[in-house]
Amino acid sequence: MIIIQDTREKKGKKDHILDYFKLNNIEIKRIKLNVGDYCIENKNYIVIDLKQNLYELASDFYSKQEKARFQRECKRAKRLGITLYILTEQNFNKEKLLKWKSKRKNDGTLITKATGKSIYGKMQIYSLMFGVKWRFCNKKDTGETILKLLGAGKND
């Protein structure tokens, strides 16, 4: 099996994922993807867009520049018939997400004004509008979770 990693993924930031793939004899090719960060070669109708945490996800919903980019990507996925999974590398369930609140910077201001409830609401809207699917995982499990979401097992 060959996993495609988008060329816009920053090298060095995802070594934990690439190490998992290498350990499990999964080949990686870096190619510019139309949507997302990871897919299986010749099976690009399911893609994973990786978020490192809720702050990045909040930025995609509330930062003017990131929101426009993120919406274009979601619209493109829907138009192309691609199942888009947003995988956030923080282990949350619905209850924990709804209670989440932003940490504060050293100066006392919030890192983001977004709350878990507002993020959850946006997730629901994007699911309805664009068919986006949302998943969370521990960072150590990201490689394995990517394979599961793409419909691949260790032995494929």
Rosetta blueprint (number, residue, H / E / L):
1 M L
2 I E
3 I E
4 I E
5 Q E
6 D L
7 T L
8 R L
9 E L
10 K L
11 K L
12 G L
13 K L
14 K L
15 D H
16 H H
17 I H
18 L H
19 D H
20 Y H
21 F H
22 K H
23 L H
24 N L
25 N L
26 I L
27 E E
28 I E
29 K E
30 R E
31 I L
32 K L
33 L L
34 N L
35 V L
36 G L
37 D L
38 Y E
39 C E
40 I E
41 E L
42 N L
43 K E
44 N E
45 Y E
46 I E
47 V E
48 I E
49 D E
50 L E
51 K E
52 Q L
53 N L
54 L H
55 Y H
56 E H
57 L H
58 A H
59 S H
60 D H
61 F H
62 Y H
63 S L
64 K H
65 Q H
66 E H
67 K H
68 A H
69 R H
70 F H
71 Q H
72 R H
73 E H
74 C H
75 K H
76 R H
77 A H
78 K H
79 R H
80 L L
81 G L
82 I L
83 T E
84 L E
85 Y E
86 I E
87 L E
88 T E
89 E L
90 Q L
91 N L
92 F L
93 N L
94 K H
95 E H
96 K H
97 L H
98 L H
99 K H
100 W L
101 K E
102 S L
103 K L
104 R E
105 K L
106 N L
107 D L
108 G L
109 T L
110 L E
111 I L
112 T L
113 K L
114 A L
115 T E
116 G H
117 K H
118 S H
119 I H
120 Y H
121 G H
122 K H
123 M H
124 Q H
125 I H
126 Y H
127 S H
128 L H
129 M H
130 F H
131 G L
132 V L
133 K E
134 W E
135 R E
136 F E
137 C L
138 N L
139 K H
140 K H
141 D H
142 T H
143 G H
144 E H
145 T H
146 I H
147 L H
148 K H
149 L H
150 L L
151 G L
152 A L
153 G L
154 K L
155 N L
156 D L
